[in-house]
Amino acid sequence: MAATTSHQAIGSARECHSSFGSQNGIRKLSVKMVSKVFGVDLRLISRKNCCSKSWKLGVIHASRSHSSVVDPVQIPSKNNSSNSKKKSDETALILIRHGESLWNEKNLFTGCVDVPLTQKGVEEAIEAGKRICNIPVDMIYTSALIRAQMTAMLAMTQHRRKKVPIFMHNESEQAQRWSQIYSEETKKQSIPVIADWQLNERMYGELQGLNKQETADRFGKEKVHEWRRSYDIPPPNGESLKMCAQRAVAYFKEQIEPRLLSGKNVMIAAHGNSLRSIIMYLDKLTSQEVINLELSTGIPMLYIFKDGKFIRRGSPVGPSEAGVYAYTRSLALYRQKLDEMFH
């Protein structure tokens, strides 16, 4: 892996520019990671050894009281057609694992079974929304499962811009026609939501619905650990992480990355394994590193997409928390605009 080119750790956020490499210096962020790579909520255990289309972005770390700014850098558009609109040179990508589900609470293998959130999960989703309430969101992608969709919708109730997330129904011509919006002003105050099965949790096969402890007692802890934590060994009639990554990463490259390139700020609300797969792609993790990556429920991760690279900014600090916000210049300008609109 290529060496990391720069790091900035401020407050509870860590900035790491691609290409990402192995580092031992860790700050606490929002994800647990057991590898030599930098991490988030990062507990490093030994490895064995264990839209606005017009925003211009640079780098800024802003608190409520002060900020430091680096001027924005322009990059050429990949679309050289004369009628193409000018695109932002940076965009935000937010990743959120759904809040606690009813089967998380019962310690059951869930996989692709469609289970809703617990009250704790609802509260986690709302808290996630508070953490991202000052970050622009132009499009939302979620899985076909209700726990991820609930998380996305509840999070957006906290956003200061108060745009309305609306699910896009493209399954048929009739569905498109019946869900059409005829007011241009209403469209401007809406956020399209796209739900696709490719972002679903990995399918756990014959383990789905089984109690995790009872399954370990029945098949042995080592076998169940292999099913859950290996990269390419699936549970009986289920998916391995590798199989999940093939569909999730392909979908990200084909559907979501072009949106970022076009200047859209995107939020993805999905699942532990589909998001681990995407983070493997974003952070250039190896198969060994990704199996040790753990994502907490309901904790948003922020990336900045710039110059064709993904820059991890860590977990956005909620507005009620003291400390420095992992802003870019564009995000600081966006927050300033919100302040002017609502004060």
C-alpha positions as CSV (number, residue, x, y, z in Angstrom):
1,M,0.0,0.0,0.0
2,A,1.3,3.5,-0.8
3,A,2.2,5.6,2.2
4,T,-0.1,8.1,3.6
5,T,0.7,11.6,2.4
6,S,-0.6,13.7,5.3
7,H,-2.4,13.4,8.6
8,Q,-4.2,16.0,10.7
9,A,-5.8,15.0,14.0
10,I,-7.9,17.7,15.7
11,G,-10.4,17.0,18.4
12,S,-12.3,13.9,17.6
13,A,-11.6,13.9,13.9
14,R,-8.7,12.6,11.9
15,E,-7.9,13.6,8.4
16,C,-6.1,11.1,6.2
17,H,-5.3,11.7,2.6
18,S,-5.2,8.8,0.1
19,S,-3.4,6.8,-0.7
20,F,-3.9,5.3,2.7
21,G,-1.2,3.3,4.4
22,S,-0.4,1.5,7.6
23,Q,0.1,3.9,10.5
24,N,0.4,3.3,14.2
25,G,-0.8,6.8,15.3
26,I,-4.5,6.6,16.2
27,R,-7.1,9.1,17.4
28,K,-10.5,8.1,18.7
29,L,-13.1,8.3,16.0
30,S,-16.3,6.5,15.2
31,V,-15.4,3.1,14.1
32,K,-13.6,0.2,15.7
33,M,-10.8,-1.1,13.7
34,V,-8.5,-3.9,14.6
35,S,-5.6,-3.5,12.2
36,K,-2.4,-1.5,11.7
37,V,-4.3,0.9,9.5
38,F,-5.6,4.1,11.1
39,G,-9.0,3.7,12.5
40,V,-12.1,5.1,13.9
41,D,-13.4,4.7,17.5
42,L,-10.3,3.0,16.7
43,R,-9.4,0.5,19.1
44,L,-6.3,-1.0,17.8
45,I,-5.8,-4.5,18.9
46,S,-2.8,-6.5,17.7
47,R,-3.5,-8.1,14.4
48,K,-3.0,-11.5,15.3
49,N,-1.8,-10.9,16.6
50,C,-5.0,-9.7,16.0
51,C,-26.8,20.9,-3.6
52,S,-25.7,23.1,-4.1
53,K,-23.5,22.7,-7.2
54,S,-21.8,26.0,-6.7
55,W,-19.8,25.4,-3.5
56,K,-16.0,25.5,-3.9
57,L,-14.0,23.6,-1.3
58,G,-10.6,23.9,0.3
59,V,-9.6,22.7,3.7
60,I,-10.8,24.2,6.9
61,H,-11.0,23.1,10.5
62,A,-13.7,25.2,12.1
63,S,-15.0,25.5,15.7
64,R,-17.9,27.8,16.7
65,S,-15.4,30.5,17.7
66,H,-12.8,30.4,15.0
67,S,-11.6,28.8,11.8
68,S,-8.5,28.4,9.7
69,V,-8.8,28.3,5.9
70,V,-6.9,27.1,3.0
71,D,-8.0,28.5,-0.4
72,P,-10.0,26.1,-2.6
73,V,-8.2,24.3,-5.4
74,Q,-9.8,24.0,-8.8
75,I,-9.7,20.7,-10.7
76,P,-10.7,20.3,-14.3
77,S,-14.0,18.7,-15.1
78,K,-13.9,15.2,-16.6
79,N,-16.7,16.3,-18.8
80,N,-15.3,18.7,-21.4
81,S,-18.4,19.3,-23.3
82,S,-19.1,23.0,-23.9
83,N,-22.5,22.9,-22.3
84,S,-21.5,21.1,-19.1
85,K,-22.1,23.0,-15.9
86,K,-19.2,23.9,-13.6
87,K,-18.8,21.3,-10.9
88,S,-17.6,21.6,-7.3
89,D,-14.1,20.4,-6.9
90,E,-15.0,18.7,-3.6
91,T,-18.0,16.9,-2.4
92,A,-19.1,15.3,0.9
93,L,-19.8,11.6,1.4
94,I,-21.5,10.5,4.6
95,L,-21.7,6.8,5.6
96,I,-24.1,5.7,8.4
97,R,-24.6,2.2,9.7
98,H,-28.2,1.7,10.7
99,G,-29.2,2.1,14.4
100,E,-29.8,-1.0,16.6
101,S,-32.4,-3.3,15.2
102,L,-34.8,-5.6,17.1
103,W,-32.7,-8.6,16.2
104,N,-29.4,-6.9,17.2
105,E,-31.1,-6.5,20.6
106,K,-32.0,-10.2,20.7
107,N,-28.5,-11.3,19.5
108,L,-29.9,-13.0,16.4
109,F,-28.2,-13.2,13.0
110,T,-30.2,-10.8,10.8
111,G,-28.6,-10.6,7.4
112,C,-31.3,-9.8,4.8
113,V,-34.3,-10.4,7.1
114,D,-36.2,-7.1,7.1
115,V,-36.3,-6.1,10.8
116,P,-37.0,-2.6,12.1
117,L,-35.2,-0.5,14.7
118,T,-35.5,-0.7,18.5
119,Q,-36.2,2.5,20.5
120,K,-32.4,2.7,21.1
121,G,-31.9,2.4,17.3
122,V,-34.4,5.3,16.7
123,E,-32.5,7.4,19.2
124,E,-29.2,6.5,17.6
125,A,-30.5,7.5,14.2
126,I,-31.7,10.9,15.6
127,E,-28.4,11.5,17.2
128,A,-26.6,10.7,13.9
129,G,-28.8,13.3,12.3
130,K,-27.7,15.9,14.8
131,R,-24.1,15.1,14.0
132,I,-24.6,15.8,10.3
133,C,-27.2,18.6,10.5
134,N,-24.8,21.2,9.1
135,I,-23.4,19.0,6.2
136,P,-25.1,19.4,2.8
137,V,-27.0,16.3,1.5
138,D,-28.2,16.3,-2.1
139,M,-28.9,12.6,-2.5
140,I,-29.5,9.7,-0.2
141,Y,-28.8,6.0,-1.0
142,T,-30.0,3.3,1.3
143,S,-30.6,-0.5,1.2
144,A,-33.9,-2.2,0.5
145,L,-34.2,-3.0,4.2
146,I,-36.3,-1.0,6.6
147,R,-33.7,-0.5,9.4
148,A,-31.4,1.4,7.0
149,Q,-34.3,3.4,5.6
150,M,-35.6,4.3,9.0
151,T,-32.1,5.4,10.0
152,A,-31.8,7.7,6.9
153,M,-35.2,9.2,7.4
154,L,-34.9,9.8,11.1
155,A,-31.4,11.3,10.6
156,M,-32.8,13.8,8.1
157,T,-35.5,15.1,10.5
158,Q,-32.6,16.7,12.3
159,H,-31.0,18.5,9.3
160,R,-31.2,22.3,9.6
161,R,-32.0,22.7,5.9
162,K,-35.3,20.9,6.4
163,K,-35.4,19.5,2.9
164,V,-37.8,16.6,2.5
165,P,-36.3,13.1,1.6
166,I,-38.5,11.5,-1.0
167,F,-38.1,7.9,-2.2
168,M,-37.7,7.5,-5.9
169,H,-40.0,4.8,-7.4
170,N,-38.4,3.7,-10.7
171,E,-39.6,0.1,-10.6
172,S,-42.1,0.7,-13.4
173,E,-43.3,3.5,-15.7
174,Q,-46.5,3.6,-13.7
175,A,-44.7,4.0,-10.4
176,Q,-42.6,6.8,-11.9
177,R,-45.7,8.5,-13.3
178,W,-47.8,8.2,-10.1
179,S,-45.0,9.5,-7.9
180,Q,-44.1,12.5,-10.1
181,I,-43.8,15.9,-8.5
182,Y,-45.2,18.8,-10.6
183,S,-43.9,21.8,-8.6
184,E,-40.4,22.9,-9.4
185,E,-40.2,24.8,-6.1
186,T,-41.2,21.6,-4.2
187,K,-38.5,19.7,-6.1
188,K,-35.9,22.2,-4.9
189,Q,-36.9,21.5,-1.3
190,S,-36.7,17.7,-1.7
191,I,-33.9,15.2,-1.5
192,P,-34.1,12.1,-3.8
193,V,-33.8,8.8,-1.9
194,I,-32.7,5.7,-3.8
195,A,-33.1,2.3,-2.2
196,D,-31.3,-0.7,-3.7
197,W,-30.7,-4.3,-2.6
198,Q,-27.0,-4.1,-3.6
199,L,-26.5,-2.1,-0.4
200,N,-28.2,-4.7,1.8
201,E,-26.5,-6.5,4.6
202,R,-24.7,-9.7,3.5
203,M,-27.0,-12.6,3.4
204,Y,-26.3,-15.0,6.3
205,G,-27.9,-18.0,4.7
206,E,-29.0,-20.7,7.2
207,L,-27.8,-18.6,10.1
208,Q,-30.5,-16.0,9.7
209,G,-32.8,-15.9,12.7
210,L,-30.5,-18.1,14.8
211,N,-29.2,-16.9,18.2
212,K,-25.5,-16.2,17.9
213,Q,-24.5,-17.7,21.2
214,E,-26.6,-20.9,20.6
215,T,-25.1,-21.2,17.1
216,A,-21.6,-21.0,18.6
217,D,-22.5,-23.6,21.1
218,R,-23.8,-25.9,18.4
219,F,-21.2,-25.5,15.7
220,G,-18.2,-24.3,17.8
221,K,-16.9,-20.8,18.3
222,E,-14.1,-21.2,15.8
223,K,-16.5,-22.2,13.0
224,V,-18.9,-19.4,13.7
225,H,-16.1,-16.9,14.0
226,E,-14.8,-18.1,10.6
227,W,-18.3,-17.6,9.0
228,R,-18.6,-14.2,10.6
229,R,-15.1,-12.8,10.2
230,S,-13.3,-14.5,7.3
231,Y,-13.2,-12.6,4.0
232,D,-14.1,-15.4,1.6
233,I,-15.7,-18.2,3.6
234,P,-19.6,-17.9,3.5
235,P,-21.9,-19.4,6.1
236,P,-24.1,-22.3,4.8
237,N,-26.0,-21.1,1.7
238,G,-25.0,-17.5,2.5
239,E,-22.7,-14.7,1.3
240,S,-19.1,-14.2,2.3
241,L,-17.8,-10.7,2.9
242,K,-16.0,-11.0,-0.5
243,M,-19.4,-11.7,-2.2
244,C,-21.0,-8.8,-0.4
245,A,-18.2,-6.5,-1.5
246,Q,-18.5,-7.5,-5.1
247,R,-22.1,-6.2,-5.3
248,A,-21.7,-3.3,-2.9
249,V,-18.5,-1.8,-4.4
250,A,-19.7,-2.4,-8.0
251,Y,-22.9,-0.4,-7.1
252,F,-20.9,2.3,-5.5
253,K,-18.6,2.7,-8.5
254,E,-21.4,2.6,-11.0
255,Q,-24.2,4.6,-9.3
256,I,-22.8,6.7,-6.4
257,E,-19.3,7.8,-7.4
258,P,-20.5,9.5,-10.7
259,R,-22.9,11.5,-8.5
260,L,-20.0,12.7,-6.4
261,L,-18.0,13.5,-9.5
262,S,-20.9,15.6,-10.7
263,G,-20.9,17.8,-7.5
264,K,-23.5,16.0,-5.5
265,N,-23.1,15.6,-1.7
266,V,-24.3,12.0,-0.9
267,M,-25.4,10.2,2.2
268,I,-25.4,6.3,2.4
269,A,-27.4,4.6,5.1
270,A,-26.6,0.9,5.0
271,H,-25.2,-2.0,7.0
272,G,-22.1,-3.2,8.7
273,N,-20.9,-5.5,5.9
274,S,-22.0,-3.5,2.9
275,L,-20.4,-0.4,4.4
276,R,-17.2,-2.3,5.4
277,S,-17.0,-3.3,1.8
278,I,-17.3,0.3,0.6
279,I,-14.8,1.5,3.2
280,M,-12.4,-1.2,2.0
281,Y,-12.6,0.5,-1.5
282,L,-12.4,4.1,-0.2
283,D,-9.5,3.5,2.2
284,K,-7.7,0.9,0.0
285,L,-7.8,-1.8,2.7
286,T,-6.6,-5.3,2.2
287,S,-8.8,-8.3,2.7
288,Q,-7.0,-8.9,6.0
289,E,-7.5,-5.4,7.2
290,V,-11.2,-5.2,6.4
291,I,-12.2,-8.3,8.4
292,N,-10.9,-6.5,11.5
293,L,-13.0,-3.3,10.8
294,E,-16.0,-2.8,13.1
295,L,-18.6,-0.1,12.5
296,S,-20.7,1.2,15.4
297,T,-24.4,1.5,14.9
298,G,-25.7,5.0,14.3
299,I,-22.3,6.8,14.0
300,P,-21.8,8.8,10.8
301,M,-18.5,8.8,9.0
302,L,-17.5,11.7,6.8
303,Y,-15.4,11.6,3.7
304,I,-14.4,14.4,1.3
305,F,-14.1,13.4,-2.4
306,K,-11.4,15.5,-4.0
307,D,-9.1,15.1,-7.0
308,G,-10.4,11.5,-7.5
309,K,-9.4,10.6,-3.9
310,F,-11.4,10.0,-0.8
311,I,-10.2,11.8,2.3
312,R,-11.5,10.4,5.6
313,R,-12.5,13.2,8.0
314,G,-13.8,10.9,10.7
315,S,-17.1,11.4,12.6
316,P,-18.7,14.8,12.4
317,V,-18.9,16.3,15.9
318,G,-22.5,17.1,16.9
319,P,-23.4,20.8,17.3
320,S,-24.0,20.2,21.1
321,E,-20.5,18.9,21.6
322,A,-17.4,21.1,22.3
323,G,-14.4,20.8,20.1
324,V,-13.4,21.3,16.5
325,Y,-15.5,20.3,13.6
326,A,-13.9,18.5,10.7
327,Y,-15.0,21.1,8.2
328,T,-13.8,21.9,4.7
329,R,-14.1,25.4,3.5
330,S,-17.3,24.6,1.6
331,L,-18.8,22.9,4.6
332,A,-18.0,26.0,6.7
333,L,-19.6,28.2,4.1
334,Y,-22.7,26.0,4.0
335,R,-23.0,26.2,7.8
336,Q,-22.6,29.9,7.7
337,K,-25.4,30.1,5.1
338,L,-27.6,28.0,7.4
339,D,-26.8,30.3,10.3
340,E,-27.9,33.3,8.2
341,M,-31.1,31.6,7.1
342,F,-32.3,30.5,10.5
343,H,-31.1,33.2,12.8
